[in-house]
Structures are given as structure tokens and as C-alpha cells.
Amino acid sequence: MSTLSKDELERYQRHFSLSEVGIQGQEKLKAASVLCIGTGGLGSPVVLYLAAAGVGKLGIIDADVVDRSNLQRQIVHGESWVGQPKVASAAARLKEINPHIELDLYECRFTAANAMEIAKHYDLIIDGTDNFPTRYLSNDVAVMLGKANIYGSIFKFEGQMSVFAAHLGGPCYRCMLPEPPEPGAVPSCAEAGVLGVLPGIIGSLQAMEAIKLIVGAGTPPLGKLLHYDSLTTSFREFNIRKDPQCPICSDQPSITELVDYDGFCGIPQPTQDPMTTSMQEIDVHQLKAKLDNGFTGTLIDVREEWEHTICNIPQAWLVPLNTFPSIIPQLKPEDEIIIHCKAGMRSAQACEFLINEGFSNVSNVIGGMMAWNQEIGS
């Protein structure tokens, strides 16, 4: 006897016509659970299509809030949710799409401290993130738990996707990219830009692979990286060799527990210990007080010009991060220098650069313009 309700039998009729799915495949979808890391550009189509397809339980993890700049591509969110948690925004939309699914919401970062405990409850992991530490973390968790990790990434007009499943005999993400690129070598979406529809294409491919794995249809792209170029409307396929010396998925792995992924990727961690770094942090209220009291140092905005046009702090000197080294001769090492960006990541890189150049009084603005707009206003 089918486990599907009358409403579900009506809802999934088009699946039943497919011999590769049918009622049995739909029951597999209902019994399945998928962890979706991120509800951004990639995560949005992933969770929308998995919910619509009837995947029984979706775990959604995201620590961010909806920003208006997200709405150009993160289609699970809407205008009324700007400033509110992405997981709550996504949950509201998904329940409208399919009230029969179960949602687990994690309003936090996916870290080495919580990853194993969260991921062990799901059959598959879908990596919808945009940073290298979390990509390596999701890969390592998947290998250690014997689960598939469905990977996707985007850049400007191009995207790529693969299924990493060492337990099925395929390579893992570390086989493809043993070492991360240098910090800042790969621009973020805010810096490089991205065509809004592109993550919809790549995220939909990720959702498709999850459904195929669940129902047992077709062949997953194990050992293959699919690359899509939207400008030429072309797909290319690259082979990925399973590394017999891989530190995580080989027969004798050297990595047997989760590591410091920010450290592995060379991302500096802020600290308040003056003996270890001269980079300080200030919040937007402290910055506002300094400006109101006639700040005589240098305030630098390392965002892009188009970001500065939308909103800015008038006293800030606009120096996009990729041109930042050129201003060093114009700065005095003894001056107080405060740097901000959109959220605090790019400005932290600029601060570290100045510290390495011998500057001793450098501060990063926590939360950047997002915090300024929310807490100070125009």
C-alpha cells in the first residue's frame, strides 16, 4: 500500500508517468532527507525544486539575513523578507510550495564544530556555498559519513557542477583541488558580479542530481566536472581523477577528523590579542562617534564603485580592494586607519595587508555597510 496521501497522489502525477520514477520513486523521495548548505544563489533553486519534487525532509543551514542585493538571483526570497533570516524566508516559501515536507532550520554557520552532528541526519549533502572553507568542510564531512556531496559554483557568466561520492568509488573535492587558492585570488560575487539566472541553472542541475541519486535513475557525474559557459551556450565535461594519495578519501587517509578550515584556506581570523595582531575591530556605533567628534584619521571604503553609488559614508575614501596596494604611498603608518566594506570580509583583507606593510593602528568595521545601514541609517 502506498505511503502517499490522496493530495500527494494528485500533486506528483507527472512523476508517476515516468517509468524511472513512478509511485515507488516518489515514495523514495518522500523517505529521503537532504541537507542544503546555503540558501543563496545556488541554494534557492535547490531547495525550491527539492521541495516541489517531494523530498521528505530538507535541512536548511544559513546564518545570513536577506539583503536587497540578493533578490536579483536568490529567488526563494522576496522583498518582504529583507533584513530577516534567510532560513525563515526560505521556510515560508517552501511551505507554500509543498506543505507535506518537513523542514529543519539551522540559523548558523556550517562549521567544524557542528557539521558532523548536523549532517549525520541526512542522506545527501548539497553544497550551495560561495567560499572555500565551507566547500572543503562539506567535502570532508561527506567522505567521513559516507554520503554524496553535490557541488556547484558560479563565477560571472560561468558555472560548474559535480557529484563527489568517495563511498561510490568516485573522487572527492580534494582530489580535484588539493590546495585552496590564495585568499583574495578568486573574487566574490560582490566583487566580480554574477548574472542572476546563472545560479538558477547550476542549482537546478544540483537538484536534478540529488533526485537521480534518491530514486536511482540515470548515472551521476562521478569523476566528471560539468562546466557551463552562458555566453557561448556551451557545456564542457572534464574528467577528475581519484587521487590514490588523497588525504581524506584514499585507503590510508591522513585527515581523520575535521580541521581548521579557515586556517587551511589562509583566511585570517580576527583576534583581540594585541600581542598577535595590530588589527583592531570597531562597530558602527563606535565609528559614528569618531566621525561625530571630528575623526582626523583615514576612513577607507574598499567596496566597488557601483556599491558606493548605492549607499556610502560621505567621509570615506573609496578604494576598491583590487586597487588597494596602489594607495600605500599616500598613507602614513602612524595614522589611525579605519577600513570598511559591505560586511567586513574584504576590509579584513585590506587591514591584514596594511599590517603586513608595517601599519600599526588599523581597524576593521564589524558588519560594514550592512551594519551601518541597519543600525545607523543614512
KELUMMAR-373816 format. One record per residue: x, y, z of N, C-alpha, C, CB in turn; residue in three letters. Coordinates in steps of 0.1 Angstrom, whole numbers, plus 2048, in hexadecimal, padded with zeros to 3 digits. Each point is the difference from the previous one (the first is absolute). Glycine has a CB too. Example, Ala and Ser with C-alpha at 12.3 -4.5 7.8 and 13.67 -1.06 7.14 Angstrom:
residues 2
8847C784E7F780C80080980C8007ED7F480CALA/80F8177ED80980B8007F880B80880C7FA7EASER/
END
This chain:
residues 378
8097F48007F780C80080980C8007ED7F480CMET/80F8167EC80880C7FF80080980C7FC8007E8SER/80F80681B80180980C7FC80E7FC8137F2809THR/7E98107EA7FD80E7FC7F18028028127FF7EFLEU/7EB80E8167F38048027F88037F3807809816SER/7EC7F97EB7F98037F480580D7FA7EC7F4809LYS/8178167FF80580C7FB80D7FE7F97F480D812ASP/8157EB7F480D7FE7FA7FE7F87F380B800817GLU/7EC7F77E87FE7F97F47FC8097F47F97EC80ELEU/7FF81E7F67FC80A7F680C8097FC7E8800809GLU/82080480180B8097FF80B7FB7F77FB809816ARG/8087EA7EB80B7FB7F97FD7F87F380C7FF816TYR/7E88037E47FC7F87F580A8007F57E9806806GLN/81D8057F780A8007F580C7F78027F88177FBARG/80B7E781280B7F78037FC7F17FE808811811HIS/7EB7EC7F17FC7F37FF8007FB7F27F2803814PHE/80D8067E28017FC7F280E7FC7FC7ED8107FCSER/81D7F380C80E7FD7FD8037F2805807819800LEU/7FD7DE7F88037F380480C7FF80A7F77F77EASER/81281381480B8018097FD80580E80E8047ECGLU/7E68028167FC80580D7F47F88058098177FAVAL/7EB7EC8007F47F98047FD80280F8057EF7EFGLY/7F18098167FC80180E80B7FC8097E87FC7F9ILE/8207F980380A7FB80980B80B8017FB7E87F9GLN/80981E7FC80A80B8017FB80C8088087F97EAGLY/7EB80A8157FB80B8088007FD80F7F18067EDGLN/80D7ED8168017FC80E80E8018057EC7F17FDGLU/81D80C7FA80F80280480380F8038067EB7F2LYS/7F481D80680280F8027FA80480D8008047E7LEU/7F47F781C7FA80380D8087FC80C7EA7FF7F4LYS/81C7F580A8087FB80B80E8068027F37EB7FDALA/81181D7F980E8057FF80180D8088037F57EAALA/80A80D81A80380D80780D8067FA7F57F7815SER/80B8167E880B8077FA80480C8087F87F87E9VAL/81580A81980580B80780580A7F58067F3815LEU/7F48197EC80380B7F680880B8087EB7FB7F1CYS/82280680B80880A80780080D7F880F7EE809ILE/7E981B7FC7FF80D7FA7F28027F88198017FEGLY/7E180A8047F48037F880280D7F77F27F5812THR/81A80C7E880380B7F87FD7FD7F1812806810GLY/7F77FE7E77FD7FF7F27FF7F17FC80C8157FCGLY/7FC7E28097FF7F27FD7F67F98088188007FALEU/7E88038137F77FA8097F18027FD812802811GLY/7EB80A7EA7F28047FD7F97F67F7806818803SER/8007E67F07F97F67F88017F280580580E7EDPRO/8067EF81A8017F28067F47FD8098198027FFVAL/7E580780B7F57FD80A7F28017FA80F809812VAL/7F08017E47F38017F97FC7F37F98048197FELEU/8057E27FA7FD7F47F88007F380880A80C7EDTYR/7FE7F381E7FF7F48087F3800808819800802LEU/7E280C8037F48018067F47FC7F780981280FALA/7F77F47E57F67FD7F68007F17FC8028187F8ALA/80A7E28088017F27FC7FB7F780A8138067F2ALA/7EC7FF81B7FA7F780B80B7F98087ED7FD7F2GLY/81F80980F80A7FA8097FB80280E8138057F0VAL/7EC7F08187F980080C80580A80B7FB7E97FBGLY/81381880680580980A80C8087FA7F97F0812LYS/80681D7F080B8087FC80680780C7F58047E9LEU/8187FB81880780880A80680C7F98057EB80EGLY/7F88217F880580C7F980980880A7EB8017F2ILE/82180180B80980780980580D7F98077EA80AILE/7F88217FD80480D7FB80080A80C7F77FB7E8ASP/81380C81A80180A80B7FD80E7FC8117F280AALA/7EC8107E97FF80D7FA7F28058018137FC7F1ASP/7EB81180D7F38077FE7FE8047F2800808818VAL/7F47FA7E47FD8037F280480F7FE7ED7EF7FFVAL/81B8137F680480E7FC7FA8037F38157FE80DASP/7E780E7F07FA8037F48087FC7F47F581380BARG/8187EE7F68097FC7F57FF7F17FD80F813806SER/7EC7E58037FE7F27FE7F57FD7F68087FC817ASN/7EE80D7E87F47FC7F98017FF7F17F480C812LEU/8177F97E98037FF7F18027F17FC80A817800GLN/7F97E08098047F27FD7FB7F680A8138097F4ARG/7EA7FB8197FC7F780A7F17FF80181580580DGLN/7E67F37EA7F18017FD7F77FA80A8078007E9ILE/7FF7FA8217F77FA80B7FC80C80980B7E97FFVAL/7FC8228017FD80B8097F880B7F88157FB80EHIS/7E580E7FA7F880B7FA80280D8087EF7EF7F8GLY/80C81B80280180E8067FC80180E7FD8097E9GLU/7F87F081B7FA80280D8097F980B7EA8007F6SER/8207F98068097F980980E8078017F47EA7FBTRP/80E8217FF80D80780180280380F7FE80A7E9VAL/80E7F381B80480280E7FD7F580A7FD8187FBGLY/7FC7DE8007FC7F58088087F37FD7E980A802GLN/8187EC8078087F47FD7FD7F97F38027FE819PRO/8087FE7E07FD7F97F47F97F280281480B7F6LYS/7F07EF8157F97F38027F18018038157F8809VAL/7E78137FD7F28028037F98047F3805807817ALA/8028017E17FA8047F37FE7F47F780B816802SER/7FF7E27FD8007F47F87F47F68058198027FBALA/7E67FD8127F67F78057F28047FD8107FB813ALA/7EE8127EE7F28057FC7FD7FD7F2803812811ALA/8077F07E67FD7FE7F27FE7F17FD80E8147FAARG/7FB7E380C7FF7F27FD7F37FA8058197FF801LEU/7E280580A7F37FB8057F58047F7809802818LYS/7F88097E17F68047F68017F67F4801818808GLU/80B7E47F58027F87F47FB7F180381380E7F9ILE/7F07EE8137FD7F28047FE7FE80F80D7F87ECASN/7E78088197FE7FF80E8037F28067EE8117FEPRO/8147E57F98037F380580E7FD8057EE7F97F0HIS/81B81080D80E7FE80380380480E8068037E8ILE/8057F881E80580380D80C8097FE7F77EB80BGLU/80A8207FD80B8097FF80880080D7F480E7EFLEU/8197F181180980280B80880D7FD8027E7806ASP/7FC82380380780D7FD80B80280A7EB8097F8LEU/8217FB80280C80280880580E7FD8067E7800TYR/7F782380980480E7FD80E8018067E8809801GLU/8227F27F980D80080580A7FD7F47F97F9817CYS/8148097EB80A7FC7F68027F180180B817801ARG/7F87E37F48047F280080F8008037EE7FA7EFPHE/81680181D80E8008048047F38057FD817807THR/8107E87FB8067F38057FA7FC80D8158057F4ALA/7E68048147FA7FE80D7F37F97FF80D813809ALA/7EB7F07ED7F27FB7FF7FD7F77F47F981480CASN/8117EB7EB7FD7FA7F37FC7F18018108117F6ALA/7F87E88117FD7F18017F37FE8078187FB801MET/7E580C8097F37FE8077F48037F880C805815GLU/7F58057E37F58047F77FF7F67F4803818807ILE/8087E67F28007F87F47FC7F280181180F7F8ALA/7F27EB8147FE7F28027F17FC7FF8147FF80ELYS/7E380A7F27F27FE8007FA8007F27FE80A816HIS/80B7F87DF7FB8017F38067F67F67FC818805TYR/7FD7E57F18057F67F680A8067F67EB7F4802ASP/8138197FB8098077F680380D8057F67F47EDLEU/81581280E80480D8038018087F380D7F9815ILE/7ED8137EA8028097F580780C8047EB7F77F5ILE/82080C80580880B8037FC80C7F78147F1807ASP/7E58197FF7FC80C7F980880C8057EA7F67FCGLY/82280880980780B8068098077F68007F4815THR/8068177EF8088087F780E8038067EB80A7F7ASP/81A7ED81280D8028068077F38017F881480DASN/8157EC7F28087F48008007F980E80E80B7EEPHE/7F37FB81D8007F980D7F47F780180C81280APRO/7E87F37F27F47F78028007F57F57F381480ATHR/8127EF7EB8017F57F58087F58057FD8117EEARG/80F7F28188097F58057F97F980C81480C7F8TYR/7E57FC8107FA7FA80C7F47F77FB80681480ELEU/7F27F07E97F57F77FC8057F47F97F18147FDSER/81A7ED7FC8067F47F98057F680B80780F7EDASN/8007F681D8067F780A7F57FA80881580E801ASP/7E17F98037F57FA8077F97F57F87FC81680CVAL/8027ED7E77F97F67F78097F37FF7F58137F3ALA/8187EF80C8097F47FF7FF7F880D80F80C7EFVAL/7F27FB81C8017F980D7F37F9803810811808MET/7E57F57F47F37FA8027FB7F67F57FA81580ELEU/80E7EA7E77FC7F87F67F38047F880A7EE80DGLY/7F681F7F07F48067F98058087F47F4802816LYS/8037FF7E08038087F480080F8037F77EE7F2ALA/81281980880180F8017FE8067F28107FE815ASN/7E58097E97FD8057F380580E8007EC7F17FDILE/81E8127FA80780C8007FC8097F58137F580BTYR/7ED8187F77FD80A7F580880D8037E97F57FBGLY/81B8127FB80680D8027FD8097F48127F680FSER/7EF8177F37FD8097F580A80B8007E77FB801ILE/81B80B7F380980C7FF7FC8087F48137F380BPHE/7E88197F77FC8097F57F67F97F781680B800LYS/7EE7EF7F47F77FA7F68027F18008008157F3PHE/8087E68168047F17FF7FD7F980D8128067EFGLU/7EB7ED8107FD7F880B8057F27FE7EC80E806GLY/8157EB8068057F27FF7F97F880A8168077F7GLN/7E97EC8077F87F78098067F27FF7EB80E7FDMET/8157EB80E8047F28007FA7F980C8158067F5SER/7EC7ED80B7FC7F880C80C7F98057E87FC7F7VAL/81C80781680B7FA8067FB7F580A80E8157FEPHE/7F67DF7FF7FA7F580880B7F58017E88057F9ALA/8217FD81180B7F68017FB7F280480F813807ALA/7E67EC8007FB7F38047FA7F97F47FB809817HIS/8037FE7DE7FB7F97F480B7FE7F67EA80A803LEU/8237F880180B7FE7F880580C7F87F87E97FEGLY/80282380480480C7F980A8088087EA8007F5GLY/81B80A8048098098077F980980A8107FF7ECPRO/7F780981C7FA80A80880580E7FC7FE7EF813CYS/7FD81B7F480480E7FC80F8028027E9808807TYR/81D7F280380F8018028077F97F47FD801819ARG/7FE7F57E18077FA7F580080A7F47F87E9807CYS/7FE81F7F87FF80A7F580980C8047E97F87F9MET/81680D81380780C8048077FD80E7EF80F7F4LEU/81D7EB80B8077FC80C80380C80A80A7ED7F3PRO/7F981F80780480C8077F780B7FC8187F8803GLU/7E38108077F880C7FC80880B7FA7F07FA813PRO/80980E7E580780C7FA80480980B7F47FE7EBPRO/81580B81380480B8097F48088048188007F7GLU/7E78048157F58098047FF80C7F78027F8818PRO/7F280B7E37FE80C7F88037FD7F180680E813GLY/8007E77EA8037FD7F27F37FE7F78167F5808ALA/7E08067FF7F37FE7F97F680A8058057E77FDVAL/7F78237FB7F780A8047F27FB80480C8107F2PRO/7EE7F68187F37FC8047F58057F6807801818SER/7ED7FB7E97F58057F77FF80F8017F47EB802CYS/80E81B80A7FF80E80280B8087F87F67FC817ALA/8167FD7E880B8077F97FF7FD7F180E7FD815GLU/7EF7F77E78017FC7F27F38027F98127F0806ALA/7E380F8027F28007FA7FC7F27FB8048177F9GLY/7EF7E78057FB7F37FB7F38037FA80C7F2812VAL/7F28087E27F38017F97F67F880880B8037EALEU/7E98048197F77FA80A7FA7F37FD7FB816804GLY/8047E77EF7FA7F37FC80A7F48017F080D7F1VAL/81D7F680F80A7F68007FF7F680C80F8107F4LEU/7F07F58187FF7F680B7F37F87FF80D81080EPRO/7E97F67EC7F47F87FE8027F47F77F3814803GLY/8167ED7F38037F57F88087F58078008107ECILE/80B7F581B8097F78077F97F980C81480E7F9ILE/7E47FA80E7F97FB80C7F57F67FB80481580CGLY/7F67ED7E97F67F67FB8077F37FC7F28137F7SER/81A7EE8048087F47FD8037F880C80A80B7ECLEU/7F97FC81F8037FA80D7F47F9805811811805GLN/7E37F57FA7F47FA8057FD7F47F87F7816807ALA/80B7EA7EC7FE7F57F78087F48047FB80F7EDMET/8127F38168097F58047FB7FA80E81380B7F3GLU/7E87FE8167FB7FA80C7F47F77FE80881580CALA/7EF7EF7EB7F47F87FE8047F37F97F28157FEILE/8187EC7F88047F47FA8067F680A80580D7EBLYS/8037F881E8067F780A7F67FA80981580E7FFLEU/7E17F98047F67FB80A7F77F67F980081680BILE/7FC7EC7E97F77F67F98077F57F97EF8127FDVAL/81F7F08018087F67F97FF8017F17FD7F2814GLY/80081A7E77FF8017F180D8067FA7E7803803ALA/81C7F87F180B8067F980D7FD8067F18117F9GLY/8197F780380E7FF80580580D8058047EE7F0THR/80181281D80580D80580E8037FA7F37FC815PRO/8118107EA80D8047FA80B7FE8097F48117F3PRO/80E7E381280C7FC80880C8017F87F27F180FLEU/8188167F680D8027F97FF8097F48057E9807GLY/7F181F7F97FE80A7F57FC80D8057F97EE7F1LYS/80C81D8097FD80E8047F98067F4813802810LEU/7E08027F17F98067F680180F8007F07ED800LEU/8158197F580280E8007F78077F68187FD806HIS/7E180D7FE7F68077F880580F7FD7ED7F1809TYR/8138137EA80380D7FD7F48067F98187FB7FDASP/7E280F80B7F38057FB8028097F47F77FF817SER/8148077E780280A7F58017F87F380C81080FLEU/7F97E47F18017F87F47F67F57FF8188057FFTHR/7DF7FA80C7F67F68018067F27FE7EF8107F8THR/81C7ED80F8077F47FE8037F980D80A8097EBSER/7F57EA8158047F780B80D7F97FC7E87FD808PHE/82180280280C7F77FE8017F780C80C8127F2ARG/7FA7E380B8027F680B80E7FD8027EA7F67FBGLU/81B80A81280E7FD8038007F48098078197FEPHE/8037DF8008027F480880880480D7FF7F17ECASN/7FC80981F80780280D8067F38047F1814807ILE/81C7EB7FB8067F38047FF7FF80F8108017ECARG/7ED7F38198007FD80E80E7FF8057EA7F47FELYS/81A81480B80E8018048037F480A80081A7FDASP/8097DD8008027F580980880480D8017F17ECPRO/80481C81480680580C7F880B8068167FB7F6GLN/7DD8068077F880A8058007FF8107F18007EBCYS/81080C81B80180080F7F37FC8078128117FEPRO/7E37EF7FB7F37FD8067F97F47FB7FE818804ILE/8037E57EF7F87F57FA8097F47FC7EF8117F9CYS/81E7EF8098087F57FC7FF7F580A81080F7F5SER/7F67E58088007F580980680280D8007F27ECASP/80A81781480780480D80080F80180F7EB7FFGLN/7E681A8067FE80F80180880680B7EA7FE7F6PRO/81C80D80880780780A7F780A8088157FE7F3SER/7E08058077F68088077F57F78058058147F2ILE/7FA7EB81B7F67F78067F68078098117EE7FFTHR/7F181F8027F680880780080E7FA8037F3816GLU/7F28147ED7FF80E7FA80B8098057E77FC7FELEU/81D80D7F980B8098037FC80E80180F7F07F4VAL/7FA81980D7FE80F8007FF8047F180C804817ASP/7E87FD7E47FF8037F180380E7FC7EF7EE800TYR/80E81C80980580D7FD80F8017FF7EB80980CASP/81B7F17FE80F7FF8008067F97F47FF801819GLY/7FA7F47E38057F87F57FF8097F37F97EA80BPHE/7FD81E7F47FE8097F480780D8027EA7F57FCCYS/81E80D80F80880C8017F880D80380F7F67F1GLY/7E58088157F780B80380480580F7ED7F87F1ILE/81781581080480580D7F480080981280E7F6PRO/7F07EF8177F680080A80280C8097FD7E77FFGLN/7F882280380280B8088027FC80F7F180D7F0PRO/8177FA8178037FD80E80280D80780A7EA7FATHR/7F281681380280C80880D8018077E7801802GLN/8227F57FC80D7FF80780A8097F97FB7E8807ASP/8098237FF8098097FA80E7FB7FE7F381280APRO/8107E37FC80D7F97FF8017F97F38027FF819MET/7F27FD7E18007F87F47FD8087F37F97ED80ETHR/80081E7F37FD8087F57FD80E8047F77EC7F4THR/80B81E8037FD80E8027F38047FA818805802SER/7E17F17F87F38037FA7F680080B8067F67EAMET/7F38158177F580280A7F37FF7F980F80E80FGLN/7E67F17F97F28007FA7F880B8078027E77FAGLU/7F68207FF7F78098067F27FE7FA813811804ILE/7E37F28037F27FE7FB7FC80E7FA7FA7ED811ASP/7FA8137E97FC80B7F87FC80C80A7F87F17EEVAL/80480C81E7FD80B80A80D8078047EC7F3808HIS/81F8057FA80D8068038058087F58057ED80FGLN/7F980F7E48048077F57F880D7FF8067EB7F4LEU/7ED81580E7F880C7FF80480A80B7ED7F27F8LYS/81780981480480980A80D8077FC7F57F2812ALA/8148067E880D8067FC7FE80B7F580B7EA805LYS/7EC8137F17FD80A7F67FA80C8057FD7ED7F0LEU/7F981181A7FA80C8068098098087EB7F2801ASP/82080880480A80780880B8057F87FA7F2813ASN/80580F7E080A8057F780C7F77FE7F9816808GLY/8047DE7F480B7F67FD80A8067F77EF7ED803PHE/81E81280180B8057F88087F67F9801812810THR/7FC7E17F18077F57F97FA7FF7F28057F4816GLY/7FD7FF7E57FB7FD7F37F67F58008168077F7THR/7DE7FC8037F67F67FF8007FB7F17F280A813LEU/80F7E97EB8017FB7F27F57F67FD819803801ILE/7E07FE7F47F67F77FC8067F87F47ED810807ASP/8147E37FB8067F77F67F67F97F78137FD810VAL/7E18087F07F67FA7F78028047F27EF7FF813ARG/8097FC7E48008057F27F980D7FE8017E87F8GLU/80181F7FD7FA80D7FE7F17FF7FF8158077F4GLU/7E67EF8067F17FF7FF7FA7FE80E8027F67E9TRP/8058038207FB7FE80D80080D8088087E9800GLU/80281F7FE80280D8067F580A7FB8187FC802HIS/7E48027F17F58097FB7F37FD80780C8007EATHR/7F17F48197F37FD8067FF80680E7FF7EA7F3ILE/80C81481580080680E80F8018047E97F6806CYS/81981480280E80380480080880D8087FE7E8ASN/80480281E80380A80B80880B7FA8007EE812ILE/7FB81E7EE80680B7F880F8038037E980A800PRO/81B7F380D80D80380480A7F57FB7F780C814GLN/8047E97E68097F57FC8068037F37F27F080DALA/81B80B7F18078017F47FE7F27F981281080ATRP/7E87F17EA7FD7F47F880D7FA7FA7E88087FCLEU/81C7EC80880C7FA7F97FC7F17FF81181080AVAL/7EA7EC7EA7FC7F17FE80C7F78047F08077EEPRO/80D7EE81880A7F780580B7FC7F67EF7F8810LEU/80D8067E380A7FC7F680A80B7FD7EF7F07F7ASN/80E81D80D80980B7FD80780480D7F28077EDTHR/80B7F281E80480580D80F8028027EC7F4809PHE/81D8037F280E80280280580D7FA8027E77FFPRO/7F781E7F780680C7F97FF80D8097F97F67EBSER/7FF8098207FF80C80980A80080B7E88017FAILE/8207F58088097FF80B80980C8018007E77FEILE/80681E7F880980C8017F980C80580D7F77EEPRO/7E580A8127F980B8047FC7FF80F7F88037E9GLN/80B7F281D7FC7FE80E80C8018097ED7F17F9LEU/81081481380B80180A7FE7F580B8018197FCLYS/80A7DF8067FF7F58097FB80480E8127F57F3PRO/7F18178127FC80480D7F2805801817806804GLU/7E27FC7F17F28058017F67F58038068117EFASP/7EF7F38177F57F68037F97FE7F37FD807818GLU/8017EC7E47FA7FD7F37F47F68038168037F3ILE/7DF8008087F47F88027FB7FC7F27F980C816ILE/8047E77E97FC7FB7F37F37F98018187FD7F9ILE/7DF8057FD7F37F98007FD7FB7F27F880E813HIS/7FF7E87EC7FB7FB7F37F17FE8028177F57F9CYS/7E48018007F27FD8017FD7F980D7FE7FE7E7LYS/8097F781C7FD7F880C80C7FE80A7EF7F57F2ALA/81D80F80980C7FE80980B7F77FB7F1805812GLY/80C7F37E380A7F77FC80B8067F77EF7EF801MET/80D8197F580A8077F880880A8087F17FD7ECARG/80980A81D80780980880A7F980A7ED8107FESER/8107E48068097F980880D7FC7F87ED7F780EALA/8118067E580C7FD7F880880D7FE7F37EE7F4GLN/80781D80A80780D7FF80880380D7EF8087EFALA/80A7F681C80780280D80D7F78017EA80780ACYS/8147ED7F380B7F680180C8057F77F07ED806GLU/80C8187EE80A8047F780880C8057F27F97EDPHE/80781181A80780B8058097FC80C7ED80E7F9LEU/80E7E980F8087FB80C80D7FA7FB7EB7FC80DILE/8147FC7E880C7FA7FB80980A7FA7F37EC7FBASN/80882080180880B7FB80680980B7F27FF7EBGLU/80B7FD82180680880B7F780A8078157FC7F5GLY/7DE8058077F78098067FB7FB80E7F88087E9PHE/8088018217FE7FB80D7F2803806818802803SER/7E08077F77F48048067F57FF7F680B81080FASN/7F07E37EF7F77FD7F57F47F98068127FE7EFVAL/7E280780D7F37FA8067F77FC7F580280E814SER/7F77E77EE7F67FB7F77F28028058107EE7F8ASN/7E78178007F38038047F77F38008028187F8VAL/7FA7E38137F87F48017F38027F980B7FA816ILE/7F27FD7E17F38017F97FF8097F57F67FA815GLY/81480F7E98018097F57F38087FD8107F17F7GLY/7EE8127FC7F48097FD7F37F980380E80A7EEMET/7F17E98127F47FA8047FC80380E8057ED7F1MET/8058138187FD80480E7FD80F80180F7ED808ALA/7F981B7F17FE80E8007F18047FC8198037FBTRP/7E37F77FA7F28037FB7F57FB80A8097FE7E9ASN/7FA7F781D7F67FA8097FF80880E8047EA7F5GLN/80881A81080180580D80280F8018097EB807GLU/7FC81B7EE80380F8007F68077F78187FC806ILE/7E77FE7EE7F78067F580880A7F87EC7FC80EGLY/80D80B7EA80680A7F780480C8077F37F77EDSER/
END
